[in-house]
Amino acid sequence: FSGISIIVTVLSMTMEKSLMNEQEFTVIKMDIISQSVVAKAKFCKKRVRAIRGAISGICGLDAGLIEIIKPRSIPNGLRLECYLYVATTESTENEYVRLFENAKKNGALAQCIYESWKLSAVPNISNMKIKQVSSDNAMRRLVSE
């Protein structure tokens, strides 16, 4: 019995490593600053599904391709971290960076957070960083060419 467990464990670890080497995604990090966020921080940390749906509307992706990490407390607000599980080429073609920057500039991002978290005031979005992460295998192919 323990021999089978060892084999299954090794196979699952190998498969996981293979999947991680193929994974491409875009990371979006932002600070959501507001006294109403601080006052409702515990509630806001639990409402990631609502934010995922709102972000899905902004970028036009299926909500299943978006992962929101539980927001972390920072001074005067929360830090939100989102992962868009799309290929780097698709992310570039669909200009997700531009979509999120425009949504921040025109207030649509702050408005969707305000509505999703049922805040008393529209929050300020700051320190937004967007990074496209290529798979390890894609990077190896680029280097070898």
N, CA, C and O of each residue as an XYZ file, in Angstrom:
580
protein
N       0.824     -1.211      0.000
C       0.000      0.000      0.000
C       0.859      1.263      0.000
O       0.571      2.196     -0.749
N       1.898      1.311      0.818
C       2.729      2.512      0.891
C       3.530      2.715     -0.396
O       3.842      3.853     -0.748
N       3.866      1.647     -1.096
C       4.569      1.766     -2.373
C       3.705      2.475     -3.405
O       4.193      3.313     -4.163
N       2.426      2.137     -3.432
C       1.483      2.790     -4.354
C       1.339      4.269     -3.992
O       1.275      5.124     -4.875
N       1.289      4.560     -2.716
C       1.183      5.959     -2.275
C       2.388      6.773     -2.726
O       2.248      7.917     -3.157
N       3.561      6.181     -2.624
C       4.777      6.880     -3.057
C       4.748      7.130     -4.554
O       5.089      8.227     -4.997
N       4.352      6.150     -5.339
C       4.276      6.295     -6.791
C       3.269      7.380     -7.171
O       3.563      8.234     -8.008
N       2.092      7.350     -6.563
C       1.062      8.357     -6.844
C       1.557      9.756     -6.475
O       1.320     10.712     -7.214
N       2.238      9.881     -5.347
C       2.761     11.172     -4.912
C       3.801     11.702     -5.889
O       3.767     12.879     -6.249
N       4.726     10.846     -6.322
C       5.766     11.267     -7.275
C       5.133     11.665     -8.603
O       5.519     12.677     -9.188
N       4.173     10.890     -9.085
C       3.504     11.226    -10.342
C       2.747     12.548    -10.254
O       2.784     13.347    -11.190
N       2.065     12.781     -9.145
C       1.318     14.034     -9.004
C       2.261     15.225     -8.902
O       1.953     16.294     -9.430
N       3.398     15.068     -8.238
C       4.371     16.157     -8.151
C       4.967     16.461     -9.527
O       5.173     17.625     -9.869
N       5.242     15.427    -10.312
C       5.769     15.609    -11.661
C       4.754     16.323    -12.540
O       5.114     17.224    -13.297
N       3.500     15.931    -12.447
C       2.444     16.564    -13.236
C       2.268     18.029    -12.841
O       2.099     18.893    -13.701
N       2.308     18.302    -11.542
C       2.168     19.676    -11.059
C       3.309     20.545    -11.574
O       3.075     21.675    -12.004
N       4.524     20.045    -11.537
C       5.679     20.796    -12.027
C       5.534     21.052    -13.523
O       5.833     22.148    -13.996
N       5.085     20.063    -14.262
C       4.873     20.224    -15.703
C       3.839     21.306    -15.990
O       4.035     22.137    -16.877
N       2.736     21.298    -15.239
C       1.699     22.318    -15.424
C       2.211     23.714    -15.075
O       1.900     24.685    -15.764
N       2.988     23.809    -14.011
C       3.530     25.104    -13.603
C       4.485     25.659    -14.660
O       4.542     26.871    -14.868
N       5.236     24.779    -15.329
C       6.151     25.223    -16.375
C       5.415     25.720    -17.614
O       5.981     26.484    -18.396
N       4.177     25.306    -17.807
C       3.385     25.707    -18.968
C       2.472     26.903    -18.689
O       1.956     27.509    -19.628
N       2.266     27.248    -17.435
C       1.291     28.270    -17.046
C       1.739     29.678    -17.436
O       2.873     30.073    -17.162
N       0.847     30.427    -18.073
C       1.056     31.839    -18.379
C      -0.109     32.612    -17.779
O      -1.247     32.143    -17.805
N       0.170     33.795    -17.239
C      -0.893     34.575    -16.618
C      -0.485     36.041    -16.521
O       0.668     36.401    -16.756
N      -1.448     36.865    -16.172
C      -1.226     38.284    -15.931
C      -1.609     38.569    -14.483
O      -2.677     38.159    -14.028
N      -0.739     39.270    -13.760
C      -0.974     39.608    -12.357
C      -1.313     41.091    -12.270
O      -0.633     41.930    -12.861
N      -2.365     41.402    -11.533
C      -2.759     42.792    -11.295
C      -2.811     43.005     -9.791
O      -3.548     42.323     -9.079
N      -2.024     43.954     -9.320
C      -2.012     44.282     -7.893
C      -2.409     45.744     -7.755
O      -1.988     46.593     -8.541
N      -3.221     46.022     -6.750
C      -3.643     47.408     -6.513
C      -3.984     47.603     -5.049
O      -4.399     46.675     -4.355
N      -3.796     48.836     -4.597
C      -4.181     49.217     -3.247
C      -5.514     49.935     -3.324
O      -5.696     50.838     -4.140
N      -6.444     49.533     -2.475
C      -7.769     50.152     -2.419
C      -7.823     50.919     -1.104
O      -7.876     50.335     -0.022
N      -7.808     52.230     -1.229
C      -7.669     53.113     -0.073
C      -8.971     53.867      0.185
O      -9.515     54.521     -0.705
N      -9.452     53.763      1.406
C     -10.657     54.494      1.811
C     -10.960     54.173      3.270
O     -10.704     53.063      3.736
N     -11.501     55.143      3.980
C     -11.911     54.887      5.360
C     -13.075     53.901      5.404
O     -13.206     53.137      6.361
N     -13.929     53.915      4.365
C     -15.036     52.958      4.349
C     -14.524     51.529      4.131
O     -15.148     50.575      4.594
N     -13.393     51.374      3.431
C     -12.779     50.056      3.260
C     -12.219     49.582      4.599
O     -12.389     48.422      4.973
N     -11.557     50.477      5.312
C     -10.998     50.132      6.622
C     -12.121     49.724      7.572
O     -11.990     48.745      8.306
N     -13.220     50.470      7.559
C     -14.337     50.188      8.462
C     -14.986     48.830      8.168
O     -15.480     48.164      9.078
N     -14.981     48.422      6.882
C     -15.622     47.163      6.495
C     -14.607     46.129      6.014
O     -14.953     45.255      5.219
N     -13.354     46.214      6.483
C     -12.279     45.352      5.982
C     -12.614     43.864      6.090
O     -12.383     43.107      5.147
N     -13.148     43.452      7.216
C     -13.463     42.038      7.415
C     -14.506     41.571      6.394
O     -14.388     40.483      5.832
N     -15.512     42.392      6.165
C     -16.558     42.094      5.181
C     -15.980     42.078      3.773
O     -16.285     41.183      2.984
N     -15.142     43.069      3.455
C     -14.574     43.198      2.107
C     -13.673     42.017      1.755
O     -13.661     41.553      0.615
N     -12.926     41.541      2.734
C     -12.013     40.424      2.477
C     -12.752     39.166      2.043
O     -12.177     38.305      1.377
N     -14.028     39.055      2.418
C     -14.814     37.867      2.096
C     -15.587     38.002      0.777
O     -16.152     37.020      0.297
N     -15.618     39.196      0.189
C     -16.428     39.441     -1.003
C     -15.592     39.447     -2.282
O     -15.691     40.373     -3.088
N     -14.772     38.417     -2.467
C     -13.926     38.365     -3.655
C     -14.697     37.891     -4.891
O     -14.320     38.238     -6.010
N     -15.741     37.126     -4.722
C     -16.535     36.682     -5.882
C     -17.185     37.867     -6.585
O     -17.239     37.917     -7.813
N     -17.670     38.802     -5.810
C     -18.305     39.985     -6.405
C     -17.284     40.794     -7.199
O     -17.587     41.283     -8.287
N     -16.076     40.936     -6.656
C     -15.010     41.660     -7.355
C     -14.625     40.906     -8.624
O     -14.397     41.523     -9.664
N     -14.553     39.596     -8.550
C     -14.196     38.784     -9.720
C     -15.197     39.008    -10.851
O     -14.809     39.133    -12.012
N     -16.465     39.058    -10.514
C     -17.477     39.320    -11.536
C     -17.333     40.703    -12.141
O     -17.504     40.874    -13.348
N     -17.021     41.689    -11.317
C     -16.847     43.054    -11.809
C     -15.618     43.154    -12.710
O     -15.663     43.815    -13.747
N     -14.534     42.508    -12.326
C     -13.317     42.525    -13.144
C     -13.553     41.784    -14.452
O     -13.023     42.170    -15.495
N     -14.340     40.731    -14.397
C     -14.718     40.007    -15.606
C     -15.411     40.951    -16.590
O     -15.165     40.891    -17.795
N     -16.270     41.814    -16.074
C     -16.949     42.786    -16.926
C     -16.011     43.827    -17.516
O     -16.217     44.277    -18.643
N     -14.998     44.211    -16.780
C     -14.040     45.220    -17.261
C     -13.177     44.669    -18.390
O     -12.973     45.334    -19.406
N     -12.672     43.449    -18.209
C     -11.724     42.926    -19.200
C     -12.360     41.985    -20.224
O     -11.715     41.618    -21.206
N     -13.599     41.598    -20.010
C     -14.279     40.736    -20.973
C     -13.870     39.274    -20.899
O     -14.100     38.521    -21.845
N     -13.267     38.864    -19.792
C     -12.878     37.469    -19.602
C     -13.951     36.723    -18.830
O     -14.700     37.318    -18.056
N     -14.020     35.421    -19.045
C     -14.890     34.579    -18.236
C     -14.399     34.619    -16.797
O     -13.193     34.579    -16.555
N     -15.307     34.695    -15.848
C     -14.941     34.787    -14.430
C     -14.129     33.580    -13.966
O     -13.381     33.682    -12.994
N     -14.264     32.449    -14.637
C     -13.500     31.256    -14.282
C     -12.008     31.387    -14.558
O     -11.207     30.627    -14.013
N     -11.629     32.346    -15.401
C     -10.216     32.570    -15.721
C      -9.578     33.617    -14.815
O      -8.419     33.989    -14.999
N     -10.344     34.086    -13.839
C      -9.863     35.131    -12.931
C      -9.814     34.571    -11.518
O     -10.778     33.980    -11.033
N      -8.682     34.767    -10.874
C      -8.546     34.362     -9.471
C      -8.219     35.600     -8.650
O      -7.317     36.362     -8.997
N      -8.947     35.797     -7.570
C      -8.691     36.909     -6.657
C      -8.161     36.311     -5.356
O      -8.822     35.489     -4.721
N      -6.974     36.730     -4.976
C      -6.397     36.300     -3.708
C      -7.064     37.117     -2.597
O      -7.380     38.291     -2.790
N      -7.271     36.500     -1.451
C      -7.892     37.209     -0.332
C      -7.144     38.517     -0.076
O      -5.931     38.502      0.134
N      -7.857     39.653     -0.091
C      -7.198     40.954      0.114
C      -6.453     41.017      1.448
O      -6.893     40.464      2.456
N      -5.317     41.706      1.421
C      -4.502     41.870      2.627
C      -4.648     43.290      3.156
O      -4.791     44.239      2.385
N      -4.611     43.422      4.448
C      -4.704     44.743      5.082
C      -3.419     45.529      4.868
O      -2.316     44.998      4.992
N      -3.588     46.805      4.543
C      -2.496     47.765      4.443
C      -2.963     49.017      5.175
O      -4.148     49.127      5.491
N      -2.076     49.955      5.452
C      -2.536     51.193      6.101
C      -3.599     51.899      5.246
O      -3.378     52.143      4.060
N      -4.716     52.214      5.830
C      -5.831     52.933      5.192
C      -6.554     52.164      4.094
O      -7.212     52.781      3.257
N      -6.453     50.834      4.070
C      -7.181     50.099      3.044
C      -6.789     48.639      2.929
O      -6.346     48.013      3.892
N      -6.965     48.106      1.711
C      -6.660     46.709      1.414
C      -5.859     46.612      0.117
O      -6.011     47.445     -0.776
N      -5.006     45.591      0.018
C      -4.275     45.314     -1.220
C      -4.959     44.143     -1.900
O      -5.140     43.078     -1.309
N      -5.337     44.358     -3.158
C      -6.039     43.349     -3.946
C      -5.079     42.790     -4.993
O      -4.368     43.540     -5.662
N      -5.069     41.470     -5.124
C      -4.193     40.798     -6.088
C      -5.046     39.880     -6.951
O      -5.729     38.991     -6.443
N      -5.000     40.105     -8.273
C      -5.810     39.344     -9.222
C      -4.910     38.623    -10.211
O      -3.881     39.153    -10.631
N      -5.301     37.422    -10.576
C      -4.591     36.656    -11.590
C      -5.542     36.387    -12.746
O      -6.633     35.852    -12.551
N      -5.122     36.762    -13.951
C      -5.875     36.460    -15.159
C      -5.145     35.315    -15.846
O      -4.018     35.487    -16.311
N      -5.770     34.165    -15.912
C      -5.119     32.992    -16.481
C      -5.359     32.936    -17.986
O      -6.222     32.209    -18.476
N      -4.571     33.723    -18.694
C      -4.601     33.782    -20.154
C      -3.163     33.760    -20.652
O      -2.243     34.145    -19.931
N      -2.974     33.309    -21.881
C      -1.640     33.288    -22.478
C      -1.125     34.712    -22.617
O      -1.905     35.648    -22.791
N       0.172     34.868    -22.541
C       0.792     36.193    -22.658
C       0.436     36.841    -23.984
O       0.196     38.048    -24.035
N       0.398     36.061    -25.060
C       0.050     36.630    -26.369
C      -1.387     37.139    -26.376
O      -1.670     38.202    -26.928
N      -2.296     36.381    -25.761
C      -3.698     36.824    -25.681
C      -3.814     38.078    -24.820
O      -4.579     38.987    -25.142
N      -3.066     38.125    -23.742
C      -3.080     39.291    -22.862
C      -2.603     40.527    -23.614
O      -3.170     41.609    -23.463
N      -1.564     40.367    -24.420
C      -1.035     41.478    -25.210
C      -2.024     41.882    -26.288
O      -2.276     43.072    -26.481
N      -2.591     40.905    -26.997
C      -3.544     41.192    -28.079
C      -4.796     41.897    -27.563
O      -5.292     42.827    -28.198
N      -5.299     41.464    -26.429
C      -6.515     42.057    -25.875
C      -6.243     43.299    -25.034
O      -7.173     43.946    -24.552
N      -4.978     43.626    -24.861
C      -4.553     44.846    -24.180
C      -5.160     44.990    -22.783
O      -5.740     46.024    -22.453
N      -5.021     43.948    -21.975
C      -5.561     43.989    -20.618
C      -4.925     45.106    -19.790
O      -5.582     45.712    -18.944
N      -3.646     45.372    -20.041
C      -2.970     46.459    -19.322
C      -3.693     47.775    -19.594
O      -4.015     48.517    -18.667
N      -3.945     48.059    -20.870
C      -4.638     49.300    -21.247
C      -6.060     49.338    -20.700
O      -6.519     50.382    -20.238
N      -6.763     48.197    -20.751
C      -8.137     48.151    -20.242
C      -8.190     48.513    -18.756
O      -9.046     49.290    -18.335
N      -7.276     47.951    -17.964
C      -7.278     48.228    -16.529
C      -6.821     49.654    -16.229
O      -7.352     50.294    -15.321
N      -5.846     50.154    -16.978
C      -5.405     51.532    -16.759
C      -6.520     52.513    -17.105
O      -6.728     53.496    -16.394
N      -7.240     52.248    -18.200
C      -8.374     53.108    -18.566
C      -9.490     53.031    -17.529
O     -10.091     54.048    -17.182
N      -9.767     51.817    -17.032
C     -10.810     51.654    -16.010
C     -10.437     52.389    -14.730
O     -11.309     52.909    -14.034
N      -9.157     52.435    -14.421
C      -8.704     53.184    -13.244
C      -8.862     54.684    -13.484
O      -9.350     55.411    -12.619
N      -8.445     55.142    -14.670
C      -8.506     56.581    -14.984
C      -9.940     57.105    -15.010
O     -10.226     58.175    -14.474
N     -10.841     56.339    -15.641
C     -12.215     56.849    -15.770
C     -13.100     56.510    -14.567
O     -14.284     56.849    -14.552
N     -12.529     55.845    -13.562
C     -13.263     55.582    -12.332
C     -14.107     54.324    -12.340
O     -14.746     54.007    -11.336
N     -14.127     53.595    -13.455
C     -14.950     52.380    -13.542
C     -14.468     51.304    -12.563
O     -15.283     50.589    -11.980
N     -13.163     51.190    -12.384
C     -12.618     50.192    -11.456
C     -13.009     50.515    -10.021
O     -13.455     49.636     -9.284
N     -12.845     51.765     -9.625
C     -13.234     52.185     -8.269
C     -14.740     52.011     -8.061
O     -15.182     51.608     -6.985
N     -15.517     52.316     -9.093
C     -16.970     52.193     -8.998
C     -17.393     50.732     -8.821
O     -18.294     50.437     -8.035
N     -16.741     49.818     -9.552
C     -17.137     48.407     -9.421
C     -16.743     47.866     -8.049
O     -17.453     47.024     -7.500
N     -15.634     48.329     -7.488
C     -15.253     47.914     -6.137
C     -16.231     48.499     -5.119
O     -16.640     47.814     -4.181
N     -16.599     49.752     -5.305
C     -17.576     50.427     -4.438
C     -18.891     49.640     -4.404
O     -19.453     49.403     -3.334
N     -19.369     49.241     -5.576
C     -20.644     48.511     -5.653
C     -20.513     47.073     -5.134
O     -21.402     46.580     -4.440
N     -19.413     46.410     -5.468
C     -19.223     45.009     -5.052
C     -19.097     44.878     -3.542
O     -19.617     43.935     -2.945
N     -18.410     45.822     -2.934
C     -18.182     45.767     -1.492
C     -19.210     46.567     -0.707
O     -19.151     46.616      0.521
N     -20.153     47.195     -1.405
C     -21.213     47.974     -0.761
C     -20.637     48.995      0.224
O     -21.024     49.052      1.391
N     -19.693     49.802     -0.290
C     -19.019     50.803      0.535
C     -19.863     52.066      0.653
O     -20.793     52.278     -0.125
N     -19.531     52.899      1.630
C     -20.252     54.169      1.800
C     -19.647     55.283      0.961
O     -20.280     56.322      0.773
N     -18.429     55.088      0.452
C     -17.781     56.081     -0.409
C     -16.936     55.357     -1.448
O     -16.440     54.257     -1.202
N     -16.776     55.978     -2.601
C     -15.962     55.386     -3.670
C     -14.496     55.413     -3.231
O     -13.984     56.465     -2.849
N     -13.817     54.259     -3.281
C     -12.416     54.216     -2.816
C     -11.446     54.787     -3.846
O     -11.798     54.984     -5.009
N     -10.239     55.043     -3.405
C      -9.165     55.484     -4.271
C      -8.322     54.261     -4.636
O      -7.955     53.479     -3.760
N      -8.017     54.094     -5.912
C      -7.183     52.986     -6.368
C      -5.777     53.553     -6.583
O      -5.594     54.506     -7.341
N      -4.785     52.957     -5.909
C      -3.418     53.440     -6.080
C      -2.455     52.267     -6.207
O      -2.821     51.116     -5.969
N      -1.239     52.573     -6.580
C      -0.171     51.570     -6.729
C      -0.593     50.373     -7.575
O      -0.281     49.233     -7.231
N      -1.302     50.621     -8.683
C      -1.720     49.521     -9.544
C      -0.530     49.072    -10.383
O       0.099     49.866    -11.082
N      -0.239     47.776    -10.293
C       0.862     47.186    -11.054
C       0.322     46.002    -11.829
O      -0.397     45.161    -11.289
N       0.680     45.949    -13.103
C       0.234     44.858    -13.963
C       1.467     44.208    -14.578
O       2.321     44.881    -15.156
N       1.542     42.888    -14.442
C       2.710     42.167    -14.939
C       2.252     40.924    -15.681
O       1.421     40.162    -15.185
N       2.797     40.725    -16.871
C       2.513     39.519    -17.636
C       3.616     38.509    -17.352
O       4.800     38.829    -17.458
N       3.226     37.290    -16.992
C       4.179     36.245    -16.637
C       4.116     35.152    -17.693
O       3.067     34.548    -17.918
N       5.256     34.904    -18.340
C       5.341     33.857    -19.356
C       5.719     32.538    -18.702
O       6.299     32.513    -17.617
N       5.387     31.453    -19.368
C       5.732     30.138    -18.831
C       7.233     29.907    -18.940
O       7.905     30.505    -19.781
N       7.747     29.038    -18.086
C       9.167     28.684    -18.126
C       9.540     28.071    -19.473
O      10.603     28.367    -20.017
N       8.673     27.224    -20.007
C       8.955     26.569    -21.285
C       8.989     27.573    -22.434
O       9.818     27.445    -23.335
N       8.098     28.572    -22.418
C       8.104     29.605    -23.456
C       9.385     30.415    -23.404
O       9.953     30.761    -24.440
N       9.843     30.719    -22.182
C      11.087     31.466    -22.033
C      12.277     30.647    -22.547
O      13.179     31.203    -23.172
N      12.287     29.346    -22.291
C      13.365     28.490    -22.803
C      13.372     28.458    -24.321
O      14.437     28.491    -24.937
N      12.183     28.394    -24.938
C      12.107     28.389    -26.398
C      12.640     29.688    -26.970
O      13.344     29.668    -27.980
N      12.323     30.824    -26.349
C      12.818     32.114    -26.829
C      14.335     32.196    -26.735
O      14.985     32.704    -27.648
N      14.898     31.707    -25.650
C      16.341     31.761    -25.446
C      17.063     30.859    -26.439
O      18.132     31.217    -26.936
N      16.488     29.686    -26.736
C      17.149     28.731    -27.621
C      17.078     29.138    -29.095
O      17.851     28.619    -29.900
N      16.177     30.046    -29.473
C      16.040     30.450    -30.880
C      17.088     31.438    -31.290
O      17.108     31.874    -32.441
